[in-house]
Amino acid sequence: MRYMAAYLLATLGGNSSPSAKDIKKILSSVGIDADEDRIDKVISELGGKNVDDLISAGLSKLSSVPSGGAVSAAPASAPAAGGAAAPAEKKEEEKKEESEESDEDMGFGLFD
């Protein structure tokens, strides 16, 4: 991933076709020892391609990946019916109980 980041940083800086030397320079500036094989792999895969087009294609692929946050329409309408008020009241009650318990020892613990 760091080699990809270095390649993208080089292209962001205006170098449309970064070389291995450019990537090594970027990586060494942050104290990373570069691996020749990985640099060659990144350059061979990305060389001659438009980085903006690759990012756009990657984003379109990511949009189809499920992220586990899917919500149906029913829960979205539930707070409008007053479903969100009950959990808020429970949290307030819990906070009150905790503050009362912490005052009981008056600042002294069992092992103080």
N, C-alpha and C positions, 0 to 999 in steps of 0.2 A: 504494500500500500504506500509505503514511503517513497518508492521509486516512481509510482504513478503521480503522487503529489508533487514530487520534484519536477517531473516532466510537465505537469500542468502549470506549475509556477513559472517554468521557463517559457511556456507558450503565452502565459498571461503577461509576461514581461516583454513580449513582442517577438520572440524567437519562434517562428512558425515550424521549424524542424530542429528541435534540440538534439545535440550530439551527446555521446557518453560523457565527454569532458564537461559539458554544461551540467548534466545531472550530477556528476561527481562533485563539481564545484558547489552546487546548492546543498547537497547532502553533507559535505565536509564543513560547510559554514555553520551547521548546527551540531557538529560533532559525531556524525554517523559515518562509519566505514562502509564504503560502497562495495557491493558484490558485482563483479563484472558480468556474470551469467544473468543475473536479474535485470541489470541495466540493458543488456543486449536483448533480452526477452521483451522488455517494455518498448524499446525502440523498434524492434521488428514488428510488434503488434500494432503500434500506433503510428509508425513512420509513414508519411505521405497521406495521412487521413486528417480531415478537418476535425479538430477537437470539439468545436461547438456542435457539429452534427452528431458526433459520438455521444456527447452528453445528452442531447435531445432524444436520441434513440434509447439511451439508458433510462431516462426519466419516463418515457412512455412504457417501458417494460416494468418499472417499479410501480406504476399506477395500477397494474393488474395483480400485484402481490397482496394477498390478504394480510392485514396487520393485527387482527384480533380485536379491533375497536369498532366493529360493525354494530350499529344500534338500529333497532327497528323503530317504526313510527310510534308505536304504543308508549314506550317509555318517555318519548319526547312530549307527549301530550299529558302524561301523568302529573308532572309538576304544576301544570295549569289547573288541575283539579284539586290541588292542595296536598299532594303526596310528599312534597319536599319539606313541608313545615314540621312534620312529626320527627324526622331525624335531627333537625336543628334543635328541637326542644330537648331531646334525649342528650345531646352533646352538652347543652347548658346545664342540665341536671348533674351529669357526670363531673363537670368542672366544679360545680358547687360542692359536691361531696368530697372531691379531692382536696379542695382548699380547706374545708373544715377538718379533714383528717390531718393535714400537715400542721394545723394550728394546735392540735392536741398535745404534742410533745413540747411545745413552747421553746423550740430551738435546741432541746437536749435530746440526744440519742441514747440508745441503750448502752453503747460502748464508749461514750464520751468521757 
